[in-house]
Amino acid sequence: MKILKIFILIYLLLNFFSLNCKGDPYLFQKTDNFNKKIIINLGNFSKDRINKILSKANKISGKDEKEKWKRKINYISSQFLDVPYKRISLDFKTDKEILVIQLEGVDCMTFVEYVEALAKSKDFNDFIDKLRYVRYKKGIVDYKYRNHFFTDWIDNNGYRDIGKDIAPFKAIKVEKLINFSDKRGKVILPEVEVKNRTFYYIKVKDFDKEIINKLETGDLIGSYAYGDKNDWLDVTHIGIVIKKGNRIYFRNASSLKKYNKVVDIPIEDYLRRKNVKGLVILRKEKNFK
């Protein structure tokens, strides 16, 4: 009995101190608003570091909500530069969907999710709650409610498709069944509903200086999904627009061998890649908090 009590005490202490451990996954039982288990791996971050980042971010000012948002996104996303790329960073084998915070490594989607959620947060615990609502429709932690697709952010995260706005004569209208492959004749993610989506993309060859200069910090860019292999997707890769002086950069979690981490790439360089045929562009319009 005494040995059992010692074991329980050690277990509780390990769980208590793991909030500031680097790289060790742990289960955080609940926050004020969420009473379920969470898988957390902070990597080179820590609870204290995140709170310091948020303290600084929340002191950022701007002439209006949109300007303040851009500056917060720029600062917070910069804290992820050089964080390693980790493919399918939410892939944990559990019976039910569990909220995962995996900061040791990010893929293109989770990188953008974490930045979005942090930009809305007051502190670490608030970040956990905000992430639920960024990653899942209505904050319901369930695979079928997850925002699997880029254009889900239009419906659920306060973004607007601006392709036609910045390139009225060049943006191409697309009507597509998301999560259904015509080539294979089936639904790809069985638990997720098929969505009939209409959106715009701009071909790479049509991206002139005038269109590029209309991009703003905080805009989200998605590489348009083309070809039979990707006919069930809207985009195949996403990232954040960052403006530095007169230059536009694509801040993204890159899986390319020469990077394999979160990097800033000049937008012109990204547009020259052979597998990039066009871009879908979203801009934040509401839900800043």
N, C-alpha and C positions, 0 to 999 in steps of 0.2 A: 504493500500500500504506500509506503514511504517512497519507494523507487518510482511508483506511478506519479505521485505528486511532484517529484523532482523533474520527471520527464515533461509533465504538463507545464511546469513553470518555465523550463528551458524553451519549450515550443512557443509559449506566449511571449517570452523575451525576444526570441528570434523574429517573430512576426512584428513586434513593436519596433525593433531597430531596423528592420528591413526597409522602412520608408526612405532611409537615407543611404542604403546600400547601392552600389553600382553594379548593374548587370544581373542581379539575382531576382528572378520572378517571385512574386508572392501574391497572396490573396488578401485583398482589403475588403472587409466584410460589408461596410455600408458607409454612406454619407448621410447628411441630413435628409436628403430627398430620394435616396436609392438604397434599398435594403436587400441587395443581392451581391453575390460574389463577383469579384473583378480580378482579372489577370493583369498584373502590372509588372513591367520590366523597364526601369528608367534608364538603363544604360549609363552613359556619362552625365545624365541629368540627375537631379535629386529633388526631393520635395522643396528643400530650401532654395535651390537654384531656380526652380520654376516660380516660386513665390517672389524671388527678387526680380526675375524677368517681368512678371505680371505687375509688380509694384511700379517698375519703371514705365511699362507700357501704358498703364492707366493714368500716368501723369502727362502723356502725350496730348497735345492740344491741336485744334484745327478750327478753321472758320465755320465748319459745319460737320455733321456726322460722317459724311462721305469722305471729307478731307482727313478727318481724324482716323477713320478706318484705314485709309491708304497708308498713313504713316505707321499705324500699329502693325499692319500686315508686313510692311517692309522690315520693321525692327524685329518682330517675333520670328518671321521666316528666316531672317539672317542668323538667328541663334541655332538653326538647324544645318547651316552650311557645314559640309564635311561629315555629317551623320551618315553612316554606311547605308547603302541600299540593301534591303532585305525583301526578297520576293515573297509574296503572299504572307505578309507579316501578321495576319489575323488567323492563320491556320493552326488552331489548337484543337486537339481531339477531345471534345466534350460531348456529353449527351444532349445538352441544350446550348443554344447560343449564349455566350458570355461576353460581357463588355471587356475588351482588350485594350490596354494602353501599352504599346510596344515601342519605346523610344530608343532602344538599343539599335534598331534598324527600321527603316521605313520604305514602303513602296510609294509609287507616285500618288496614289489615292490617300493613303494614310497620312503622308506628309501634309497634304492640303487640308485634310480633316483636322489634324492636330493644330495647325496654324489657325484655322477658322475658329476652333473651339477655344483656344487660348486667347484669341483676340476679343472674345466675349466674356472672359472670366475675370473674377476678382482675386481668386487664390486657387491653390491646388485642388481643394475639395470641390470648388465651383467648376473647375476645369473638367472634373469627372462627370458632373451633371450636364455641362454644356456639350461635352463630346457625345453623350447619348442622343441629344437632339440634332446634332450635326450628322451623325452616322446613321441614325434610324428615324424613320418617319414617326412623328409624335413622341419620340423618345422611347419607343417600345423596343426593348432588346430582343429581337427575334429575326432570324435570317431572312424571312420573307418581307420584313419591314426595313431591311437595310437599304441604304441608298447605293445600290450596286453600280448604277450608271451615271455618267457625267450629267446628263440632262435631268436626272432626278433632282439636282440642285436647283433647278428652275422652280419646281413645284414645292420643294421642302426647305430650301436654305436661303431664299430671298434673292436669287440671281435672275438676271434677264439675258436672253440671247440678243447680242448687239450686232451680229453679223450684218444684217440688213441696214442698220443705222450707220455703220462706219464705211460700208461698201455697198451703197444702194443699187449700183448697176453691175456689181460683180459677185455679190453673195448669191449662192445657189440654194434654193429651197429644197429640202429633203423631207420626204414622208417615209417613215421606216417603222417596221415592227421590231421593237427592241426586245431581246431575249427569245426571238424566234428566227431560226435559220431556214431560209427558202432552199438553200442548197442541200441541207440535210433533212429538210422536211420535219423538223421537230423543235420543241422548246429545249433550250440549252440548260437553264437553271430550273428544274422541275418545281421547286417550292416558290418560285417568284413569278408573279403575273406577267403576261405579255403586255407591252405598252405600245400603243400606236402614237408615235411621236412625230412632230413637225418641227424642224429646226433648220438653221442656215450654216453653211460652211463657205469659206473663201479659199479658192485654189491657190496653191503656192505661187504659181506663175503670175497671179494677179496682185500679189502683195507688193505694192510699190511703196515709196517713201511716205506718200501722203496717208496711206492706210496705216502703216506702221506707227506713224506719229500720232495717230488717234488712240493708240493703246495707252492705258493708264495703269499705274501701280495698283496691284490688287485684282486686276482682271484675271480670270481663269482661262487658260488655253487648253484645248483638247485637240489631239491629232485625229482628224477624221478617219473613221474606220472604213476602209475600202476593200474590195475583193471578196470572193466567196468565203474564205476562211473567217473573215470578221463581219459577215453580213448580219449578225445578230447584235452587234455592238453599235453604239453611237460614236465613240472614240476609243483609241487604243492606248493613249498616254496623256497625262495631264500635268499641269504645273501652273506657276504664278508669274504674272508679268511684273517686272521690277524696272522702274525708270531711274537711271543714274545720269543726271545732267541731260545731255542730248542723246544718250544711248538707251536702247531698250534691251532688257535681258529676260531670259526665260529661266526662272529659278525652279528646279525640279529634281526629284530623286531619280537619277539616271542609272540605268542598268548596264550601260556601255562599259566594257572592260577598262577603258582608259580613265573612267571616272568611278563608277560603282559607288556613288555617294550623292549627297545633295550638292548641286553646283549651280552656278550662274553661267548661262551660255548666251552669247549675243544672239538676238532673235534671227538675224540674217544667217548665222551659222546653222541654227536649227532648221530654218526653211530650206537649206541646201541639202539636207539629208534625203537619201533616195527613198526611204520608206515613209516620208512625210509628204502627203499629197495635197492636204488642205487643213485649215484650222477652224474649229468651232470656238467662239469667244463668248464668255459670260461675264457680266458685270454686276457687282453687288448693288442692290436697290433698296433693300429693307432687311429687317431682322439683324440689326447691328449689335443687339444685346441678348 
